[in-house]
Amino acid sequence: MKNIFVGNLNFGATEAAVRSLFEAYGTVERVNLITDRDTGQARGFGFVEMSANAEADRAIAELNGRELDGRALNVNEARPKTERGFGGGGGGGQRRNNNRW
């Protein structure tokens, strides 16, 4: 099973259209187009899960850069979501490491 990122989608793209595009390369398990949580508007990207890795690799190679609804698709293997913890980053406080209080 391979998860594929599909970016630069037209905001009017449908799951059926994306599924049809990928089914030319093999079995599509799932299509998930991402929408804004507050407005419900399409965000222009989504994910396609294909059951066979070889078919998914071929779809990535063939579809990356291909036009759909007038937009060149950005297609590659999805990377796992990184942890977005609330620690780290942000300044504002004093550093304790090398500074003496």
N, C-alpha and C positions, 0 to 999 in steps of 0.2 A: 504494500500500500504506500503510495506516495502522495504527499500534499503539495499542490502547485499554486503559487501566487500568480494572480492575473491582475496586472495594473494598467492604468490609462484606459479604462473602460469608458465608453460613452455613458452618461448618466441615465440614458434611457434603455441600456442593455438589460435583457431579461435572463433569468436563469435558464430558460429553455434555449435561447440563442447560444449562450455560452456552452451549455451541455452539448448541443448539436455540433458545435465547432470541435469540441474535444472528443466526441464519440467517433469521429472519423479515424482516431488513432487507437481506440480501445474502449474498454469498459469503464464508464464513469460511475463511481459510487455515490458521489455527492457534489453539489454545486452550492456555494454559499456566497451570495453577493452582499457586501457590507453596506449597511445604511446607518445614517446618523441616529443615535439613540433618542435625541430630543425631537428632531423634525421628521424622521422617517425618510429623508431624502437619500438617494444613492450617493455613496462616497467615491465611486469611480474605481473600485477594486474589489476583488473577491478571491475565493479559493476553490479549487477543483481537486477532488480526491479521486485518484485512479487506482484500480486494484493491482495492476501489473507494473512493476518498476520500469521494465523495458519500454512498455507502451507510453508511460508517463514521460520518460526521457525523450522519446521520439516526438511526442506532442510538444514538449518544451522547445526542442531544437527547431521544429517546423513552424511553430506558432509565434515564437518571440520575434517581434518586429512586424508581424502580419497585421494588415488593417482589418478592423471590424467597425462598421458604422463610421468610417472616416477617421478613425484613430488608430495609430500604430500601438499594438499591444506590447506590454512589458510582461513576459512570461518567464518564470524561473522557479526553481524548487523553493518552497516556503521554508523559512528558517523558524525554529521554535521561538515563541514569544518570549522576550526577555522580561525578567522580573522587574516591575516598576515599583520598587519599595519607596517608602516615604522617608527613608533615612538619607544618608549621603547628600551631596550637593548643598546648595544654599549657604550663604555665609551668615553674617549677622551676629554670630556669637563669638566669644573670645576663644582663641585656641589655647589648649592646655598643654599640648605636647612639649614645645621647647620654651614656651613663655612662662616666666615666673609670675605668680599672682602677686 
